[in-house]
């Protein structure tokens, strides 16, 4: 499904302007969300805390962060069950929002509560038809955006057959799986197993405080960190079908790309355009 709206997918632990000395950094992801939104500081931003085990607390954190950026029209949508996802008051707020932002937590909780509800249908409809509408997701909110999402699997055993379990995500982008907290938690093996199982899928691992702005078939790297892309379309061979569960996987000819701020990846052509920002040049 091709969307007209914009996605901002974040690896977690993004800058919320907590530094007393500097506040937000100049390449802040939340700041970029505001600048991309239809009405800038006058935009309506709704924070969806469904994935979180502490929804009220995390909601307050994001309201505070966006207020620091001059966005005063920010609210928290406390949707904790499927009945609330059908509530017309919540639907009305979704329809009025310029940005809908999904926090971290448990992505399976997020999809199981919202999937197939009126709230989710309206969300898809807006993303499909409105070029200025923004879906922002961090950690669980990012992982849930793909068709297939990683639901279980630790980093240590990730490159062993059967160690990773997947579930159906929101499907906002096709043939992509997102993994978050990627560098900090050593999760590259998780993507290797996902990709060797279906080389058509593109694996994307986001470092913390790192994001991707996705629109018009392209992904721009935003924030100060790195994004790693695993492309299995040129795999020549693997031992996946010959080994038992728990055995290590061998893969020949995986393609990896590493993106940093301002780089652009073309999803259709699967090519990376490296665009070094001025403040990083020698």
C-alpha positions in Angstrom: 0.0 0.0 0.0 1.5 3.3 -1.1 0.8 6.1 1.4 0.6 9.8 0.7 1.3 10.7 4.3 4.6 10.8 6.0 6.1 8.3 8.5 8.8 9.1 11.1 10.3 5.9 12.4 12.5 6.2 15.4 14.9 3.8 17.1 13.9 4.8 20.6 15.4 7.0 23.3 15.1 10.1 21.2 16.2 13.5 22.4 13.4 15.1 24.4 15.2 18.3 25.2 16.2 17.3 28.7 19.7 18.9 28.7 19.6 21.9 31.0 22.5 23.5 29.1 21.5 23.1 25.4 17.9 21.8 25.4 17.1 20.2 22.1 20.0 19.4 19.7 19.8 21.0 16.2 19.2 17.6 14.6 16.5 16.7 17.1 14.0 14.2 15.6 11.0 15.7 17.5 12.0 19.1 16.2 12.0 17.7 12.7 8.5 16.2 13.2 7.3 19.7 14.1 8.9 21.3 11.1 7.4 18.6 8.8 3.9 19.0 10.2 1.2 21.0 8.4 0.9 23.9 10.8 4.4 23.7 12.4 4.1 24.9 16.1 0.4 25.4 15.7 -0.1 21.7 14.7 -2.3 19.4 16.8 -0.2 16.4 18.0 -1.8 13.4 19.7 0.4 11.0 21.7 -0.8 7.4 21.7 0.5 5.5 24.7 -1.2 2.2 24.1 2.1 0.2 23.9 3.4 1.5 27.3 3.0 0.0 30.7 3.1 3.5 32.2 0.9 5.4 29.7 0.1 8.5 31.8 3.8 9.1 32.8 5.1 8.6 29.3 2.3 10.8 27.8 3.3 13.6 30.1 7.0 13.3 29.1 6.1 13.8 25.4 3.6 16.6 26.1 6.4 18.4 28.0 8.9 17.7 25.1 6.7 19.1 22.4 5.8 22.1 24.6 9.5 22.9 24.8 9.4 23.0 20.9 6.5 25.5 21.0 3.7 23.1 20.3 1.1 23.9 22.9 -1.8 22.0 21.2 -0.7 18.5 22.3 -2.8 15.8 23.9 -2.5 12.2 25.1 -4.8 9.5 23.8 -5.1 6.8 26.5 -6.4 3.9 24.5 -5.9 0.8 26.7 -8.4 -1.6 25.2 -10.3 -2.2 21.9 -13.5 -0.6 23.2 -11.6 2.7 23.6 -10.3 2.3 20.1 -13.9 2.4 18.9 -14.8 5.4 21.0 -16.1 8.2 18.8 -14.4 10.8 21.0 -11.0 9.3 20.3 -11.9 9.0 16.6 -12.8 12.7 16.5 -9.4 13.5 18.1 -7.6 11.3 15.5 -9.4 13.1 12.7 -8.4 16.5 14.0 -4.7 15.7 14.5 -1.9 16.8 12.3 0.5 14.3 13.9 -0.2 11.0 15.6 2.8 9.8 17.7 3.1 6.2 19.0 5.3 5.7 22.1 7.5 2.8 23.0 6.5 -0.2 25.0 5.2 -3.6 23.7 4.5 -3.7 20.0 2.3 -6.8 20.3 0.2 -4.9 22.8 -0.1 -2.0 20.4 -1.2 -4.1 17.4 -3.5 -6.4 19.4 -5.4 -3.5 20.8 -5.6 -1.3 17.7 -5.5 -3.7 14.8 -8.8 -3.9 12.9 -10.5 -1.2 15.0 -12.2 2.0 13.7 -9.3 3.9 15.1 -6.8 2.0 12.9 -9.1 2.2 9.8 -9.2 6.0 10.1 -5.5 6.1 10.7 -4.9 4.2 7.5 -7.4 6.3 5.6 -5.6 9.5 6.5 -2.2 8.2 5.7 -3.4 6.9 2.4 -5.1 10.2 1.4 -3.4 13.1 3.2 0.1 14.1 2.2 0.6 16.4 5.2 -0.5 13.8 7.9 2.3 12.4 9.9 2.6 9.0 11.7 5.5 9.1 14.2 6.5 6.0 16.1 9.4 5.3 18.5 10.6 1.9 19.6 7.4 -0.2 19.7 5.6 2.4 17.7 8.3 2.0 15.0 8.4 -1.8 15.1 4.7 -2.0 14.6 4.7 0.1 11.5 6.0 -2.7 9.3 4.0 -5.6 7.8 5.9 -8.2 9.7 7.3 -7.2 13.1 9.8 -8.9 15.5 7.8 -10.0 18.5 10.3 -12.3 20.3 14.0 -13.2 20.1 17.1 -12.2 22.1 20.3 -10.8 20.5 22.5 -13.7 21.7 20.7 -16.5 19.8 19.4 -14.4 17.0 21.5 -16.0 14.2 20.3 -19.5 15.2 17.4 -21.0 13.2 14.0 -20.5 14.9 15.2 -18.1 17.6 13.2 -15.1 16.2 9.4 -15.0 16.3 7.4 -12.5 14.2 3.9 -11.2 14.3 1.7 -9.1 11.9 2.3 -5.4 12.3 0.3 -2.4 11.0 1.6 -2.8 7.5 2.1 0.9 6.8 5.1 0.0 4.6 5.5 -3.1 2.4 8.4 -5.5 2.4 10.2 -3.9 5.3 10.8 -5.0 8.9 12.1 -2.4 11.5 14.2 -3.2 14.5 15.0 -0.6 17.2 17.6 0.1 19.9 19.7 -1.6 17.3 23.3 -0.8 18.1 22.9 -0.6 21.8 21.3 -4.1 22.1 23.4 -5.8 19.4 20.4 -6.8 17.3 21.9 -7.3 13.8 21.5 -11.1 14.0 17.8 -10.7 14.3 17.6 -9.0 11.0 19.8 -11.6 9.3 17.4 -14.3 10.3 14.4 -12.4 9.1 16.0 -11.5 5.8 17.3 -15.0 5.0 13.8 -16.4 5.6 12.4 -14.0 3.0 15.0 -12.1 0.9 12.4 -9.9 -0.6 12.1 -8.1 2.8 14.3 -5.2 3.6 15.6 -5.2 7.2 16.1 -1.8 8.8 17.9 -1.4 12.2 17.8 2.0 13.9 20.2 3.1 16.5 18.7 5.0 19.5 18.0 8.7 18.9 18.0 7.9 15.2 15.1 8.1 12.8 13.9 7.8 9.2 11.5 10.2 7.4 9.7 8.1 4.9 7.7 9.7 2.1 7.3 9.4 -1.7 9.1 6.1 -1.8 12.3 7.4 -0.1 13.8 7.3 3.4 15.8 10.2 4.7 18.0 9.6 7.8 17.4 12.1 10.6 18.8 12.5 14.0 22.5 12.0 15.1 22.9 8.2 14.9 23.1 5.4 12.3 20.6 3.3 10.5 21.7 -0.1 9.1 19.9 -1.6 6.1 20.1 -5.3 5.3 19.1 -6.3 1.8 18.8 -10.0 1.0 17.8 -9.6 -2.6 21.2 -10.7 -3.8 21.7 -13.7 -1.5 23.3 -16.6 -3.4 22.9 -19.3 -0.9 22.2 -20.2 2.7 21.9 -23.4 4.9 18.5 -22.4 6.3 16.6 -25.3 4.8 19.2 -27.9 5.7 19.7 -27.2 9.4 17.7 -28.1 12.5 16.2 -25.5 14.9 18.9 -24.0 17.1 21.7 -24.5 14.6 23.7 -21.4 13.4 22.7 -20.0 10.0 25.1 -19.4 7.2 24.4 -16.8 4.5 26.3 -15.9 1.3 26.2 -12.4 -0.2 24.0 -10.2 2.1 24.1 -6.5 1.2 24.5 -3.9 4.0 24.1 -0.2 3.8 24.8 2.3 6.6 22.9 5.6 6.7 23.6 8.7 8.7 22.0 12.1 8.8 20.7 13.5 5.5 21.4 10.3 3.5 18.5 9.2 1.3 17.5 5.6 0.5 15.4 4.9 -2.6 13.0 2.1 -1.6 12.0 1.1 -5.2 15.6 1.0 -6.6 17.2 0.0 -3.2 20.0 2.5 -3.7 21.6 4.8 -1.1 22.4 8.4 -1.9 25.0 9.6 0.6 24.6 13.4 1.3 27.2 14.5 3.8 25.8 17.6 5.8 27.9 20.7 5.9 28.7 20.5 9.6 30.3 17.0 9.0 32.6 18.0 6.1 36.3 18.3 6.6 
